[in-house]
Amino acid sequence: MKPWIADPYLVLTKENLRIELEQCTDENKDLAKLQGEFDALLAGDLGNDPALQLRAGRLLDKSLKLRAKPGTLLREPSDLAGIQKARKHRVKMPPHAVTDEIILEKAAGAWLGRSAGCLLGKPVEGKTRRDIETYLKAQNRWPLADYFSNQVDEAVRQQCHFLPPGNPCYKENIRCMVEDDDTNYTTTGLAVVEQSGKNFTPADVARFWLDNIPIFHTFTAERVAIRNLVNLIGPPSPTGLVDGPFSSATYRNPYREWIGAQIRADFFGYANPANPEQAAAWAWRDACISHVKNGIYGEMWVAAMLAGAYVISDDVEKVIRVGLGEIPAKSRLHADVEQVFAWRKEGLDYWAAIDRLHQRWTETNRHHWCHTDSNAQIVAIALLWGELDYGKTICYAVMPGFDTDCNGATAGSVLGMMLGRSHLPGEWISPMNDTLLTGVALYHSVKLSHMAEKTLELIRRDRN
């Protein structure tokens, strides 16, 4: 009997099991005792057999409890206290008065920069590097230097799997920043802080999700987390452990280190000028609902970068290191971003760095395509090789493929914060007409300038 909703995030599939195998391998877990059961279930028809569905669920429960192999050098806690103990080489913030005028200028740059970067990457989400290059070369617009255009031969559009010409993300059709989960979560962060204040908890975020986010407006780890919350499997306490088998982040969640938390980070950085430690701690309260380990670290890294970017305007490497200083030094995410620094030091140009990235990760493998670390490397490459040029940076974040709208949004947000509103190029910002559409109640259509003003308002309120 088939389930009445054949949803890959809510019903276990063979792909879920393959992702769980990869996830356990990433965590260096000893799979010897479970490999036979994985093989048996992968040979069956999970969608048609309730008994196999039960076995698959029990198998995920067992794989979650596996310990890392002896001798592993990784130190990857998921609780906030453990994460903070595992940090090293934290970057001291330069002495600088962050006035209300600076906050408004920088927050406006971040909101606009995030929206434009997301809008650039949105029409090619799910497209391969080759698809993007082939499409742009057919228009004599390679390398990417502007919003995607719909002016292309229909055969090329079909070959590259591009959207129909009426899509609102094409240059000819842009009137605003359309709704997207990346910007929905930025708005959600603002709404949670507005509603619950600076001492909000994971439970506050979880309740907000249940009240305001329809489950089919979420994906991967977030959809699994909402399923778990509805089934009364709650988030951890404000300082509690996340790795146990019965939290909303862990229970039967093979996506627990995917990019979903990293794209939810931004407002927590916006709201904590020059305070990356607090920004990262706020990000943890959000991330732990749906993610563990490097999934959490991705959100903390981005939030801390943004907090640091309020006062570091001319040193991209330092901003990235501010973020790294708030996550465990012996984590995979830390090592992967350090690898990008090594490529830069080696003297690789942008294209060679992207080649290295594609050697490390396979874009047609969903676990690689949507993982926190692969996409964090793209963000780091875009920021470093973009050299403080906003347009170049967001294009560098999108051309490699992988999660294009997420990476364009994150890179655009960080550089928008560094540069400030007045230094963002009009050709990227003006087409949006200062308008953001979201799926968040009370924020369905807002002015981006208003969101920056609201950010300042909440910072002022929570100073007390």
TORBAGU-327477 format. One record per residue (C-alpha): x, y, z; residue in one letter. Coordinates in steps of 0.05 Angstrom, whole numbers, plus 5000, padded with zeros to 4 digits. Example, Ala and Ser with C-alpha at 12.3 -4.5 7.8 and 13.67 -1.06 7.14 Angstrom:
BEGIN
{u = 5246	v = 4910	w = 5156	residu = A}
{u = 5273	v = 4979	w = 5143	residu = S}
//
This chain:
BEGIN
{u = 5000	v = 5000	w = 5000	residu = M}
{u = 5029	v = 5067	w = 4980	residu = K}
{u = 5029	v = 5124	w = 5030	residu = P}
{u = 4976	v = 5177	w = 5015	residu = W}
{u = 5031	v = 5229	w = 5011	residu = I}
{u = 5091	v = 5204	w = 4973	residu = A}
{u = 5135	v = 5259	w = 4999	residu = D}
{u = 5210	v = 5242	w = 5002	residu = P}
{u = 5220	v = 5286	w = 5064	residu = Y}
{u = 5162	v = 5254	w = 5102	residu = L}
{u = 5163	v = 5182	w = 5077	residu = V}
{u = 5228	v = 5142	w = 5076	residu = L}
{u = 5256	v = 5126	w = 5008	residu = T}
{u = 5317	v = 5091	w = 4980	residu = K}
{u = 5348	v = 5159	w = 4968	residu = E}
{u = 5338	v = 5176	w = 5042	residu = N}
{u = 5377	v = 5113	w = 5060	residu = L}
{u = 5433	v = 5129	w = 5011	residu = R}
{u = 5438	v = 5199	w = 5040	residu = I}
{u = 5440	v = 5170	w = 5111	residu = E}
{u = 5497	v = 5125	w = 5089	residu = L}
{u = 5536	v = 5184	w = 5062	residu = E}
{u = 5520	v = 5225	w = 5124	residu = Q}
{u = 5546	v = 5170	w = 5170	residu = C}
{u = 5609	v = 5163	w = 5127	residu = T}
{u = 5620	v = 5239	w = 5133	residu = D}
{u = 5615	v = 5232	w = 5208	residu = E}
{u = 5666	v = 5175	w = 5206	residu = N}
{u = 5617	v = 5127	w = 5238	residu = K}
{u = 5630	v = 5052	w = 5240	residu = D}
{u = 5575	v = 5023	w = 5195	residu = L}
{u = 5599	v = 4951	w = 5196	residu = A}
{u = 5541	v = 4924	w = 5238	residu = K}
{u = 5488	v = 4960	w = 5197	residu = L}
{u = 5513	v = 4955	w = 5126	residu = Q}
{u = 5476	v = 4890	w = 5113	residu = G}
{u = 5409	v = 4920	w = 5134	residu = E}
{u = 5422	v = 4981	w = 5090	residu = F}
{u = 5437	v = 4935	w = 5031	residu = D}
{u = 5374	v = 4894	w = 5043	residu = A}
{u = 5329	v = 4954	w = 5047	residu = L}
{u = 5360	v = 4987	w = 4986	residu = L}
{u = 5343	v = 4924	w = 4947	residu = A}
{u = 5269	v = 4928	w = 4967	residu = G}
{u = 5210	v = 4973	w = 4949	residu = D}
{u = 5202	v = 5019	w = 5009	residu = L}
{u = 5144	v = 5058	w = 4980	residu = G}
{u = 5100	v = 4997	w = 4973	residu = N}
{u = 5116	v = 4959	w = 5036	residu = D}
{u = 5095	v = 4985	w = 5105	residu = P}
{u = 5139	v = 4932	w = 5138	residu = A}
{u = 5200	v = 4957	w = 5101	residu = L}
{u = 5182	v = 5029	w = 5121	residu = Q}
{u = 5183	v = 5007	w = 5194	residu = L}
{u = 5250	v = 4973	w = 5185	residu = R}
{u = 5279	v = 5034	w = 5150	residu = A}
{u = 5257	v = 5079	w = 5207	residu = G}
{u = 5288	v = 5033	w = 5259	residu = R}
{u = 5352	v = 5031	w = 5217	residu = L}
{u = 5357	v = 5107	w = 5218	residu = L}
{u = 5347	v = 5105	w = 5294	residu = D}
{u = 5406	v = 5057	w = 5300	residu = K}
{u = 5451	v = 5094	w = 5252	residu = S}
{u = 5441	v = 5159	w = 5290	residu = L}
{u = 5467	v = 5126	w = 5353	residu = K}
{u = 5531	v = 5100	w = 5321	residu = L}
{u = 5595	v = 5129	w = 5349	residu = R}
{u = 5653	v = 5155	w = 5308	residu = A}
{u = 5709	v = 5105	w = 5294	residu = K}
{u = 5766	v = 5105	w = 5344	residu = P}
{u = 5821	v = 5155	w = 5330	residu = G}
{u = 5779	v = 5206	w = 5294	residu = T}
{u = 5809	v = 5276	w = 5297	residu = L}
{u = 5742	v = 5310	w = 5290	residu = L}
{u = 5712	v = 5347	w = 5348	residu = R}
{u = 5641	v = 5365	w = 5328	residu = E}
{u = 5593	v = 5377	w = 5387	residu = P}
{u = 5523	v = 5403	w = 5374	residu = S}
{u = 5508	v = 5435	w = 5441	residu = D}
{u = 5524	v = 5508	w = 5448	residu = L}
{u = 5571	v = 5501	w = 5507	residu = A}
{u = 5609	v = 5445	w = 5472	residu = G}
{u = 5615	v = 5487	w = 5409	residu = I}
{u = 5642	v = 5546	w = 5446	residu = Q}
{u = 5694	v = 5504	w = 5482	residu = K}
{u = 5718	v = 5476	w = 5415	residu = A}
{u = 5732	v = 5545	w = 5385	residu = R}
{u = 5803	v = 5571	w = 5371	residu = K}
{u = 5834	v = 5633	w = 5340	residu = H}
{u = 5775	v = 5678	w = 5352	residu = R}
{u = 5781	v = 5746	w = 5319	residu = V}
{u = 5779	v = 5807	w = 5364	residu = K}
{u = 5733	v = 5861	w = 5339	residu = M}
{u = 5767	v = 5926	w = 5323	residu = P}
{u = 5747	v = 5984	w = 5369	residu = P}
{u = 5693	v = 6021	w = 5331	residu = H}
{u = 5631	v = 6058	w = 5351	residu = A}
{u = 5572	v = 6027	w = 5314	residu = V}
{u = 5524	v = 6086	w = 5311	residu = T}
{u = 5452	v = 6082	w = 5292	residu = D}
{u = 5470	v = 6115	w = 5226	residu = E}
{u = 5521	v = 6061	w = 5211	residu = I}
{u = 5472	v = 6006	w = 5231	residu = I}
{u = 5419	v = 6032	w = 5184	residu = L}
{u = 5468	v = 6040	w = 5126	residu = E}
{u = 5499	v = 5971	w = 5136	residu = K}
{u = 5433	v = 5934	w = 5150	residu = A}
{u = 5402	v = 5965	w = 5088	residu = A}
{u = 5462	v = 5941	w = 5047	residu = G}
{u = 5455	v = 5871	w = 5076	residu = A}
{u = 5380	v = 5866	w = 5063	residu = W}
{u = 5388	v = 5892	w = 4992	residu = L}
{u = 5451	v = 5852	w = 4979	residu = G}
{u = 5419	v = 5788	w = 5002	residu = R}
{u = 5357	v = 5799	w = 4960	residu = S}
{u = 5394	v = 5816	w = 4896	residu = A}
{u = 5442	v = 5757	w = 4904	residu = G}
{u = 5384	v = 5710	w = 4916	residu = C}
{u = 5346	v = 5738	w = 4856	residu = L}
{u = 5407	v = 5727	w = 4812	residu = L}
{u = 5414	v = 5654	w = 4832	residu = G}
{u = 5340	v = 5636	w = 4835	residu = K}
{u = 5327	v = 5621	w = 4761	residu = P}
{u = 5385	v = 5572	w = 4758	residu = V}
{u = 5373	v = 5535	w = 4824	residu = E}
{u = 5382	v = 5461	w = 4807	residu = G}
{u = 5420	v = 5475	w = 4742	residu = K}
{u = 5490	v = 5447	w = 4732	residu = T}
{u = 5552	v = 5487	w = 4720	residu = R}
{u = 5551	v = 5464	w = 4647	residu = R}
{u = 5478	v = 5484	w = 4638	residu = D}
{u = 5492	v = 5554	w = 4663	residu = I}
{u = 5553	v = 5563	w = 4620	residu = E}
{u = 5520	v = 5535	w = 4557	residu = T}
{u = 5459	v = 5580	w = 4566	residu = Y}
{u = 5500	v = 5643	w = 4576	residu = L}
{u = 5548	v = 5628	w = 4519	residu = K}
{u = 5488	v = 5621	w = 4472	residu = A}
{u = 5471	v = 5693	w = 4490	residu = Q}
{u = 5544	v = 5718	w = 4486	residu = N}
{u = 5537	v = 5735	w = 4560	residu = R}
{u = 5590	v = 5689	w = 4590	residu = W}
{u = 5617	v = 5698	w = 4642	residu = P}
{u = 5556	v = 5720	w = 4681	residu = L}
{u = 5555	v = 5795	w = 4695	residu = A}
{u = 5480	v = 5812	w = 4699	residu = D}
{u = 5414	v = 5782	w = 4717	residu = Y}
{u = 5395	v = 5723	w = 4673	residu = F}
{u = 5358	v = 5742	w = 4609	residu = S}
{u = 5301	v = 5703	w = 4576	residu = N}
{u = 5326	v = 5722	w = 4507	residu = Q}
{u = 5351	v = 5655	w = 4481	residu = V}
{u = 5333	v = 5604	w = 4428	residu = D}
{u = 5280	v = 5557	w = 4453	residu = E}
{u = 5323	v = 5496	w = 4436	residu = A}
{u = 5377	v = 5522	w = 4482	residu = V}
{u = 5326	v = 5535	w = 4537	residu = R}
{u = 5302	v = 5463	w = 4532	residu = Q}
{u = 5373	v = 5435	w = 4529	residu = Q}
{u = 5394	v = 5472	w = 4592	residu = C}
{u = 5328	v = 5460	w = 4629	residu = H}
{u = 5316	v = 5535	w = 4640	residu = F}
{u = 5251	v = 5566	w = 4662	residu = L}
{u = 5198	v = 5593	w = 4613	residu = P}
{u = 5210	v = 5665	w = 4589	residu = P}
{u = 5155	v = 5694	w = 4633	residu = G}
{u = 5190	v = 5677	w = 4698	residu = N}
{u = 5194	v = 5739	w = 4744	residu = P}
{u = 5268	v = 5727	w = 4759	residu = C}
{u = 5291	v = 5742	w = 4688	residu = Y}
{u = 5320	v = 5811	w = 4676	residu = K}
{u = 5264	v = 5831	w = 4630	residu = E}
{u = 5211	v = 5814	w = 4682	residu = N}
{u = 5241	v = 5836	w = 4749	residu = I}
{u = 5195	v = 5883	w = 4788	residu = R}
{u = 5213	v = 5863	w = 4859	residu = C}
{u = 5248	v = 5810	w = 4901	residu = M}
{u = 5200	v = 5752	w = 4893	residu = V}
{u = 5184	v = 5704	w = 4950	residu = E}
{u = 5239	v = 5654	w = 4964	residu = D}
{u = 5253	v = 5610	w = 5024	residu = D}
{u = 5321	v = 5644	w = 5033	residu = D}
{u = 5289	v = 5712	w = 5045	residu = T}
{u = 5229	v = 5682	w = 5081	residu = N}
{u = 5277	v = 5656	w = 5134	residu = Y}
{u = 5312	v = 5724	w = 5141	residu = T}
{u = 5244	v = 5755	w = 5152	residu = T}
{u = 5226	v = 5698	w = 5200	residu = T}
{u = 5288	v = 5714	w = 5242	residu = G}
{u = 5265	v = 5786	w = 5248	residu = L}
{u = 5194	v = 5766	w = 5265	residu = A}
{u = 5217	v = 5717	w = 5319	residu = V}
{u = 5261	v = 5770	w = 5353	residu = V}
{u = 5205	v = 5821	w = 5347	residu = E}
{u = 5156	v = 5773	w = 5379	residu = Q}
{u = 5200	v = 5740	w = 5432	residu = S}
{u = 5257	v = 5789	w = 5444	residu = G}
{u = 5331	v = 5778	w = 5450	residu = K}
{u = 5323	v = 5720	w = 5498	residu = N}
{u = 5283	v = 5678	w = 5449	residu = F}
{u = 5292	v = 5602	w = 5455	residu = T}
{u = 5292	v = 5544	w = 5405	residu = P}
{u = 5221	v = 5530	w = 5429	residu = A}
{u = 5200	v = 5602	w = 5410	residu = D}
{u = 5227	v = 5591	w = 5340	residu = V}
{u = 5193	v = 5524	w = 5335	residu = A}
{u = 5126	v = 5553	w = 5356	residu = R}
{u = 5134	v = 5609	w = 5305	residu = F}
{u = 5146	v = 5558	w = 5250	residu = W}
{u = 5085	v = 5518	w = 5269	residu = L}
{u = 5042	v = 5581	w = 5272	residu = D}
{u = 5067	v = 5614	w = 5208	residu = N}
{u = 5102	v = 5567	w = 5159	residu = I}
{u = 5061	v = 5515	w = 5121	residu = P}
{u = 5099	v = 5450	w = 5119	residu = I}
{u = 5101	v = 5447	w = 5042	residu = F}
{u = 5135	v = 5515	w = 5041	residu = H}
{u = 5195	v = 5481	w = 5073	residu = T}
{u = 5245	v = 5431	w = 5047	residu = F}
{u = 5292	v = 5376	w = 5070	residu = T}
{u = 5313	v = 5384	w = 5143	residu = A}
{u = 5262	v = 5438	w = 5158	residu = E}
{u = 5204	v = 5396	w = 5133	residu = R}
{u = 5229	v = 5337	w = 5174	residu = V}
{u = 5235	v = 5382	w = 5235	residu = A}
{u = 5163	v = 5407	w = 5228	residu = I}
{u = 5140	v = 5335	w = 5220	residu = R}
{u = 5176	v = 5319	w = 5285	residu = N}
{u = 5149	v = 5380	w = 5321	residu = L}
{u = 5078	v = 5363	w = 5302	residu = V}
{u = 5090	v = 5293	w = 5330	residu = N}
{u = 5112	v = 5325	w = 5396	residu = L}
{u = 5186	v = 5312	w = 5386	residu = I}
{u = 5211	v = 5379	w = 5409	residu = G}
{u = 5274	v = 5421	w = 5400	residu = P}
{u = 5329	v = 5420	w = 5452	residu = P}
{u = 5328	v = 5466	w = 5512	residu = S}
{u = 5366	v = 5532	w = 5505	residu = P}
{u = 5431	v = 5498	w = 5525	residu = T}
{u = 5413	v = 5425	w = 5515	residu = G}
{u = 5444	v = 5370	w = 5474	residu = L}
{u = 5421	v = 5361	w = 5402	residu = V}
{u = 5451	v = 5294	w = 5383	residu = D}
{u = 5402	v = 5249	w = 5420	residu = G}
{u = 5354	v = 5207	w = 5380	residu = P}
{u = 5292	v = 5245	w = 5402	residu = F}
{u = 5300	v = 5318	w = 5382	residu = S}
{u = 5266	v = 5352	w = 5324	residu = S}
{u = 5334	v = 5358	w = 5290	residu = A}
{u = 5355	v = 5286	w = 5295	residu = T}
{u = 5296	v = 5239	w = 5293	residu = Y}
{u = 5299	v = 5204	w = 5225	residu = R}
{u = 5331	v = 5264	w = 5192	residu = N}
{u = 5383	v = 5246	w = 5140	residu = P}
{u = 5388	v = 5320	w = 5119	residu = Y}
{u = 5415	v = 5343	w = 5187	residu = R}
{u = 5478	v = 5374	w = 5158	residu = E}
{u = 5448	v = 5404	w = 5095	residu = W}
{u = 5447	v = 5478	w = 5079	residu = I}
{u = 5378	v = 5494	w = 5108	residu = G}
{u = 5404	v = 5525	w = 5173	residu = A}
{u = 5459	v = 5565	w = 5138	residu = Q}
{u = 5407	v = 5603	w = 5097	residu = I}
{u = 5370	v = 5622	w = 5162	residu = R}
{u = 5429	v = 5658	w = 5194	residu = A}
{u = 5426	v = 5728	w = 5167	residu = D}
{u = 5380	v = 5767	w = 5213	residu = F}
{u = 5417	v = 5741	w = 5275	residu = F}
{u = 5480	v = 5774	w = 5247	residu = G}
{u = 5442	v = 5837	w = 5227	residu = Y}
{u = 5415	v = 5844	w = 5298	residu = A}
{u = 5482	v = 5838	w = 5334	residu = N}
{u = 5529	v = 5892	w = 5306	residu = P}
{u = 5603	v = 5878	w = 5323	residu = A}
{u = 5583	v = 5820	w = 5369	residu = N}
{u = 5597	v = 5756	w = 5330	residu = P}
{u = 5594	v = 5712	w = 5392	residu = E}
{u = 5523	v = 5733	w = 5407	residu = Q}
{u = 5503	v = 5729	w = 5334	residu = A}
{u = 5529	v = 5658	w = 5331	residu = A}
{u = 5493	v = 5640	w = 5396	residu = A}
{u = 5427	v = 5667	w = 5369	residu = W}
{u = 5439	v = 5627	w = 5305	residu = A}
{u = 5450	v = 5564	w = 5346	residu = W}
{u = 5381	v = 5573	w = 5378	residu = R}
{u = 5351	v = 5572	w = 5308	residu = D}
{u = 5395	v = 5519	w = 5276	residu = A}
{u = 5388	v = 5466	w = 5331	residu = C}
{u = 5314	v = 5456	w = 5314	residu = I}
{u = 5332	v = 5421	w = 5249	residu = S}
{u = 5407	v = 5409	w = 5245	residu = H}
{u = 5468	v = 5381	w = 5281	residu = V}
{u = 5543	v = 5391	w = 5277	residu = K}
{u = 5565	v = 5424	w = 5212	residu = N}
{u = 5493	v = 5441	w = 5195	residu = G}
{u = 5491	v = 5483	w = 5258	residu = I}
{u = 5561	v = 5511	w = 5246	residu = Y}
{u = 5542	v = 5537	w = 5178	residu = G}
{u = 5489	v = 5582	w = 5208	residu = E}
{u = 5535	v = 5605	w = 5264	residu = M}
{u = 5590	v = 5620	w = 5214	residu = W}
{u = 5546	v = 5664	w = 5171	residu = V}
{u = 5514	v = 5701	w = 5229	residu = A}
{u = 5582	v = 5716	w = 5260	residu = A}
{u = 5610	v = 5740	w = 5193	residu = M}
{u = 5553	v = 5789	w = 5186	residu = L}
{u = 5561	v = 5815	w = 5257	residu = A}
{u = 5635	v = 5827	w = 5243	residu = G}
{u = 5621	v = 5859	w = 5176	residu = A}
{u = 5589	v = 5918	w = 5212	residu = Y}
{u = 5659	v = 5942	w = 5231	residu = V}
{u = 5704	v = 5907	w = 5180	residu = I}
{u = 5692	v = 5939	w = 5112	residu = S}
{u = 5756	v = 5925	w = 5073	residu = D}
{u = 5782	v = 5856	w = 5091	residu = D}
{u = 5741	v = 5797	w = 5066	residu = V}
{u = 5789	v = 5745	w = 5094	residu = E}
{u = 5783	v = 5775	w = 5164	residu = K}
{u = 5707	v = 5774	w = 5160	residu = V}
{u = 5708	v = 5700	w = 5140	residu = I}
{u = 5756	v = 5686	w = 5198	residu = R}
{u = 5710	v = 5722	w = 5246	residu = V}
{u = 5658	v = 5670	w = 5228	residu = G}
{u = 5707	v = 5612	w = 5233	residu = L}
{u = 5726	v = 5635	w = 5303	residu = G}
{u = 5657	v = 5619	w = 5328	residu = E}
{u = 5654	v = 5546	w = 5306	residu = I}
{u = 5695	v = 5485	w = 5327	residu = P}
{u = 5766	v = 5488	w = 5301	residu = A}
{u = 5768	v = 5412	w = 5288	residu = K}
{u = 5703	v = 5410	w = 5248	residu = S}
{u = 5696	v = 5392	w = 5175	residu = R}
{u = 5666	v = 5460	w = 5159	residu = L}
{u = 5726	v = 5496	w = 5189	residu = H}
{u = 5774	v = 5451	w = 5149	residu = A}
{u = 5735	v = 5461	w = 5084	residu = D}
{u = 5736	v = 5537	w = 5089	residu = V}
{u = 5810	v = 5535	w = 5108	residu = E}
{u = 5820	v = 5494	w = 5045	residu = Q}
{u = 5793	v = 5553	w = 5005	residu = V}
{u = 5845	v = 5598	w = 5038	residu = F}
{u = 5898	v = 5548	w = 5018	residu = A}
{u = 5875	v = 5551	w = 4945	residu = W}
{u = 5880	v = 5626	w = 4948	residu = R}
{u = 5949	v = 5624	w = 4978	residu = K}
{u = 5970	v = 5574	w = 4925	residu = E}
{u = 5956	v = 5627	w = 4873	residu = G}
{u = 5896	v = 5594	w = 4839	residu = L}
{u = 5851	v = 5639	w = 4798	residu = D}
{u = 5776	v = 5636	w = 4807	residu = Y}
{u = 5764	v = 5584	w = 4753	residu = W}
{u = 5818	v = 5538	w = 4780	residu = A}
{u = 5788	v = 5544	w = 4850	residu = A}
{u = 5720	v = 5524	w = 4822	residu = I}
{u = 5751	v = 5465	w = 4787	residu = D}
{u = 5780	v = 5442	w = 4854	residu = R}
{u = 5712	v = 5450	w = 4885	residu = L}
{u = 5680	v = 5406	w = 4832	residu = H}
{u = 5734	v = 5354	w = 4843	residu = Q}
{u = 5716	v = 5353	w = 4917	residu = R}
{u = 5640	v = 5351	w = 4908	residu = W}
{u = 5595	v = 5320	w = 4855	residu = T}
{u = 5539	v = 5368	w = 4837	residu = E}
{u = 5493	v = 5312	w = 4812	residu = T}
{u = 5497	v = 5279	w = 4881	residu = N}
{u = 5441	v = 5311	w = 4922	residu = R}
{u = 5479	v = 5302	w = 4987	residu = H}
{u = 5537	v = 5342	w = 4958	residu = H}
{u = 5493	v = 5391	w = 4921	residu = W}
{u = 5455	v = 5412	w = 4984	residu = C}
{u = 5507	v = 5402	w = 5038	residu = H}
{u = 5529	v = 5459	w = 5083	residu = T}
{u = 5603	v = 5450	w = 5069	residu = D}
{u = 5602	v = 5448	w = 4993	residu = S}
{u = 5561	v = 5511	w = 4990	residu = N}
{u = 5601	v = 5546	w = 5045	residu = A}
{u = 5663	v = 5535	w = 5002	residu = Q}
{u = 5628	v = 5569	w = 4944	residu = I}
{u = 5610	v = 5628	w = 4988	residu = V}
{u = 5682	v = 5634	w = 5012	residu = A}
{u = 5709	v = 5630	w = 4941	residu = I}
{u = 5660	v = 5683	w = 4917	residu = A}
{u = 5678	v = 5731	w = 4974	residu = L}
{u = 5753	v = 5721	w = 4967	residu = L}
{u = 5759	v = 5723	w = 4892	residu = W}
{u = 5705	v = 5776	w = 4886	residu = G}
{u = 5753	v = 5827	w = 4917	residu = E}
{u = 5699	v = 5873	w = 4946	residu = L}
{u = 5664	v = 5880	w = 4878	residu = D}
{u = 5591	v = 5867	w = 4892	residu = Y}
{u = 5570	v = 5846	w = 4822	residu = G}
{u = 5630	v = 5801	w = 4812	residu = K}
{u = 5620	v = 5769	w = 4881	residu = T}
{u = 5548	v = 5748	w = 4870	residu = I}
{u = 5563	v = 5724	w = 4800	residu = C}
{u = 5621	v = 5683	w = 4827	residu = Y}
{u = 5573	v = 5652	w = 4877	residu = A}
{u = 5523	v = 5631	w = 4823	residu = V}
{u = 5566	v = 5608	w = 4764	residu = M}
{u = 5592	v = 5544	w = 4799	residu = P}
{u = 5522	v = 5514	w = 4804	residu = G}
{u = 5502	v = 5477	w = 4868	residu = F}
{u = 5452	v = 5516	w = 4911	residu = D}
{u = 5456	v = 5580	w = 4869	residu = T}
{u = 5403	v = 5623	w = 4902	residu = D}
{u = 5427	v = 5607	w = 4972	residu = C}
{u = 5499	v = 5622	w = 4955	residu = N}
{u = 5483	v = 5686	w = 4917	residu = G}
{u = 5441	v = 5708	w = 4976	residu = A}
{u = 5494	v = 5693	w = 5029	residu = T}
{u = 5552	v = 5724	w = 4991	residu = A}
{u = 5509	v = 5784	w = 4973	residu = G}
{u = 5488	v = 5793	w = 5045	residu = S}
{u = 5558	v = 5792	w = 5073	residu = V}
{u = 5587	v = 5839	w = 5021	residu = L}
{u = 5525	v = 5883	w = 5024	residu = G}
{u = 5538	v = 5890	w = 5099	residu = M}
{u = 5611	v = 5905	w = 5088	residu = M}
{u = 5599	v = 5958	w = 5035	residu = L}
{u = 5534	v = 5989	w = 5060	residu = G}
{u = 5474	v = 6012	w = 5020	residu = R}
{u = 5506	v = 6073	w = 4987	residu = S}
{u = 5561	v = 6030	w = 4955	residu = H}
{u = 5517	v = 5978	w = 4922	residu = L}
{u = 5512	v = 5984	w = 4846	residu = P}
{u = 5446	v = 6011	w = 4821	residu = G}
{u = 5441	v = 5960	w = 4764	residu = E}
{u = 5434	v = 5905	w = 4816	residu = W}
{u = 5391	v = 5941	w = 4867	residu = I}
{u = 5344	v = 5987	w = 4828	residu = S}
{u = 5306	v = 5932	w = 4790	residu = P}
{u = 5276	v = 5906	w = 4856	residu = M}
{u = 5241	v = 5973	w = 4869	residu = N}
{u = 5256	v = 5968	w = 4943	residu = D}
{u = 5203	v = 5913	w = 4948	residu = T}
{u = 5207	v = 5844	w = 4980	residu = L}
{u = 5152	v = 5792	w = 4977	residu = L}
{u = 5151	v = 5738	w = 5031	residu = T}
{u = 5107	v = 5682	w = 5057	residu = G}
{u = 5112	v = 5707	w = 5129	residu = V}
{u = 5049	v = 5734	w = 5161	residu = A}
{u = 5047	v = 5811	w = 5166	residu = L}
{u = 5106	v = 5815	w = 5118	residu = Y}
{u = 5077	v = 5791	w = 5052	residu = H}
{u = 5098	v = 5854	w = 5015	residu = S}
{u = 5148	v = 5901	w = 5048	residu = V}
{u = 5199	v = 5953	w = 5031	residu = K}
{u = 5270	v = 5930	w = 5039	residu = L}
{u = 5286	v = 5999	w = 5068	residu = S}
{u = 5232	v = 5986	w = 5120	residu = H}
{u = 5264	v = 5920	w = 5139	residu = M}
{u = 5330	v = 5956	w = 5152	residu = A}
{u = 5293	v = 6007	w = 5194	residu = E}
{u = 5258	v = 5951	w = 5231	residu = K}
{u = 5326	v = 5919	w = 5244	residu = T}
{u = 5351	v = 5983	w = 5276	residu = L}
{u = 5288	v = 5989	w = 5316	residu = E}
{u = 5296	v = 5920	w = 5346	residu = L}
{u = 5370	v = 5931	w = 5361	residu = I}
{u = 5351	v = 5995	w = 5398	residu = R}
{u = 5295	v = 5959	w = 5436	residu = R}
{u = 5339	v = 5901	w = 5458	residu = D}
{u = 5396	v = 5946	w = 5482	residu = R}
{u = 5355	v = 5956	w = 5545	residu = N}
//
